Amino acid sequence: ILVFRTLRNHWKKSTFAVCVLSYGGYWLYGKHCDKVLRREACLVAREYGRQQIAPQERLKKATVILNPAACSGKANNLFEKNAAPILNLAGVEITVVKTDYEGQAKKLMEFMEQTDMLIVAGGDGTLQEVITGLLRRPDHDTFSNTPIGFIPLGSHNSLSPSLHLLSDNKVKDITSATLSILKGETVPLDVLQIKGDKDQPVYALMGLRWGAFRDVAATISKYWYLGPLKTNAAHWFSTLKEWPLVRDFSVSYLAPRPRPPDLPTQKLPRPNLLCRIIRRLKNYWNPPVEVNFICLIFLPAFYMYIHFFLSVFLNLQRINDSLMICAESSKMTVVLLWHFISATLKGASGFFNIDNEEYEAMPVEVRLLPRKLRFFMSVERKEQLLSQTQ
């Protein structure tokens, strides 16, 4: 009774103490779960390290490009606690190269020696710099065969959903990505080559964005004080500030091309009779239209932001090599425009977003490099993609 009376008389302090204890317990439980995840991943990695190798074989060598500034300066600690022990226990001879400033990864790739695997530990910016420096090398054809692992340590990791099954736990995402490197399952990925008139080409893995929606997305962080309403507020204020939102550009492109015959082809399961009949009727009544030039003027309605979007999609069973242009709003895809293999974009102003990195807009030629690089991929994610395409 005395305890309840004390709690009632000091209810403010009691409430504060309960909140602190609850948060502390939740924090400790999260730390315990992280330790369990690390321990389980290390046990799996130890089994790889115990495998015997032949006398003439050597340990696998891995070159790690680490950006310590990623994730607000926490990337180095995240790598040392979650990824490095797994690689060491698996018997991988790693060489860690840390970047000191933006753009250094491109220069470092010019001097990289041959390695068994290349590991990028960082975010979208680090990954783009690495593949750009790699493909700018004169001997890029040789180094393109080196498998690449991506450990998501950045604030933006756009490629991770395509390669791994993501969760709400940062430690689990890092350990899973590291274990997928040890398992050795790889998948070929397309690369975008984006070249201006004067500068060297820039290479991307996800896409190129341009337009009003991209411009608004760049201002969302300014309204952080509005919490979950900051995205809607950015759209509203941008609409009130600039109306009408007109985007005018022109793009000429080439049609998709079939897969090169020198690459191994995948035999697809034959559709059933009903699907084949429907497909033939659809092609008969609505034949494909060939267009060589298209000029678009975007006149979005209120609260509808259109942007120009070029992207490479991971499809393990596709027949044709093609890119995609689509116009999107903040909530849904408005219309799918065209598939193509190469495009020339003119008349765009403002800024591009290339794999979440900002570049000044200029006339560019965008070309697809089909299955140019090979990335490590988790087995579970690959099985999920294959089940979705069947």
Secondary structure, 3 states (H helix, E strand, C coil): CHHHHHHHHCHHHHHHHHHHHHHHHHHHHHHHHHHHHHHHHHHHHHHHHCCCCCCCCCCCEEEEEECCCHHHHCHHHHHHHHHHHHHHHCCCEEEEEECCCCCHHHHHHHCCCCCCEEEEEECHHHHHHHHHHHHCCCCHHHHCCCCEEEEECCCCCCCHHHHCCCCCCHHHHHHHHHHHHHHCCEEEEEEEEEECCCCCCEEECCEEEEEHHHHHHCCHHHHHHHHHHHHHHHHHHHHHHCCCCCEEEEEEEECCEECCCCCCCCCCCCCCHHHHHHHHHHHHHCCCCCCCEEEEEECCCCCCCCEEEEECCCCCCCCEECEEEEEECCCCEEEEEEEECEEEEECCCCEEEECCEEEECCCEEEEEEEEEEEEECCHHHHHHHHHHHC
